[in-house]
Amino acid sequence: MKLKSNQLLLNNDGDIIMGTGRMTILESIDSTGSINKTSKLLNMSYKTVWSKIKSTEKNFGKPIVLADKKKGTKLTKDGRNLLEKYRQLKQACIEADDIIFENIFSDRT
């Protein structure tokens, strides 16, 4: 038996700011410099990727990507910071979840 947990970062209204899927999108944009390449790599439509970015920006209250037709797309400082903090949060939650799971489900009697 094992535990699989998922972390969602929500705003005060319960709208998604960041989750694993959006983390993957931002990581891909960071490495490819392109929303179009990201959509192809993740097997998603361009519109879906763009909508998730726009939704995150609305719910976060800050721009997270800067798209330029000549220079490509890159994460803003706030976008990079959000991505890094979410990675840290996710890792810390997984580590804590593993400890809690072991304490509850171990066969120690």
C-alpha positions as CSV (number, residue, x, y, z in Angstrom):
1,M,0.0,0.0,0.0
2,K,1.2,3.5,-0.7
3,L,-0.2,7.1,-0.5
4,K,-0.5,9.4,-3.4
5,S,-1.3,13.0,-2.5
6,N,-2.0,16.0,-4.6
7,Q,-1.4,19.6,-3.7
8,L,-3.6,22.4,-5.0
9,L,-2.8,26.0,-4.3
10,L,-6.0,28.0,-4.2
11,N,-6.9,31.6,-3.8
12,N,-9.3,32.8,-1.1
13,D,-12.3,32.1,-3.4
14,G,-11.3,28.5,-3.9
15,D,-10.0,29.1,-7.5
16,I,-6.9,27.1,-8.6
17,I,-3.7,29.1,-8.8
18,M,-1.3,26.1,-9.1
19,G,-1.4,22.3,-9.2
20,T,0.8,19.6,-10.8
21,G,-0.6,20.2,-14.3
22,R,0.1,23.9,-14.2
23,M,3.5,23.3,-12.7
24,T,4.2,21.0,-15.7
25,I,3.1,23.8,-18.1
26,L,5.3,26.4,-16.5
27,E,8.3,24.1,-16.4
28,S,7.8,23.3,-20.1
29,I,7.5,27.0,-21.0
30,D,10.6,27.7,-19.0
31,S,12.6,25.1,-20.9
32,T,11.1,25.6,-24.4
33,G,10.4,29.3,-24.4
34,S,7.2,28.6,-26.3
35,I,3.5,28.0,-25.5
36,N,3.1,26.3,-28.9
37,K,5.9,23.8,-28.2
38,T,4.6,23.3,-24.7
39,S,1.1,22.5,-26.0
40,K,2.6,19.9,-28.4
41,L,4.9,18.3,-25.8
42,L,2.0,18.0,-23.3
43,N,-0.4,16.9,-26.0
44,M,-2.8,19.8,-25.2
45,S,-4.3,22.4,-27.4
46,Y,-2.7,25.8,-27.5
47,K,-6.0,27.3,-26.3
48,T,-6.0,24.9,-23.2
49,V,-2.5,25.9,-22.2
50,W,-3.2,29.6,-22.8
51,S,-6.5,29.3,-20.8
52,K,-4.7,27.7,-17.8
53,I,-2.0,30.4,-17.9
54,K,-4.6,33.1,-18.0
55,S,-6.7,31.5,-15.2
56,T,-3.6,31.2,-13.0
57,E,-2.7,34.9,-13.6
58,K,-6.3,35.9,-12.8
59,N,-6.4,33.8,-9.6
60,F,-2.9,34.7,-8.6
61,G,-3.3,38.4,-9.3
62,K,0.0,38.8,-11.2
63,P,1.3,38.0,-14.6
64,I,3.3,34.7,-14.7
65,V,4.4,34.6,-18.3
66,L,5.6,37.2,-20.8
67,A,4.8,36.3,-24.4
68,D,6.7,38.1,-27.2
69,K,6.3,37.0,-30.8
70,K,10.0,37.8,-31.5
71,K,11.6,36.7,-28.3
72,G,9.3,33.8,-27.4
73,T,7.7,33.2,-24.0
74,K,9.3,33.3,-20.6
75,L,8.3,33.2,-17.0
76,T,8.0,36.5,-15.2
77,K,9.9,37.0,-12.0
78,D,6.6,36.4,-10.2
79,G,5.9,33.3,-12.3
80,R,9.3,31.8,-11.6
81,N,8.9,32.5,-7.9
82,L,5.4,30.9,-7.8
83,L,6.8,27.8,-9.6
84,E,9.7,27.5,-7.3
85,K,7.6,27.9,-4.1
86,Y,5.1,25.4,-5.4
87,R,7.9,22.9,-6.0
88,Q,9.1,23.4,-2.5
89,L,5.6,23.1,-1.1
90,K,4.9,19.9,-3.0
91,Q,8.2,18.3,-1.9
92,A,7.6,19.3,1.8
93,C,4.0,17.9,1.7
94,I,5.2,14.6,0.1
95,E,7.8,14.2,2.8
96,A,5.4,15.0,5.6
97,D,2.7,12.7,4.0
98,D,5.2,9.8,3.9
99,I,6.0,10.2,7.6
100,I,2.3,10.4,8.5
101,F,1.4,7.4,6.3
102,E,4.2,5.3,7.8
103,N,3.1,6.2,11.4
104,I,-0.5,5.3,10.7
105,F,-0.1,2.3,8.4
106,S,3.1,0.7,9.7
107,D,2.7,-2.8,11.1
108,R,4.2,-1.9,14.5
109,T,1.9,-3.2,17.2
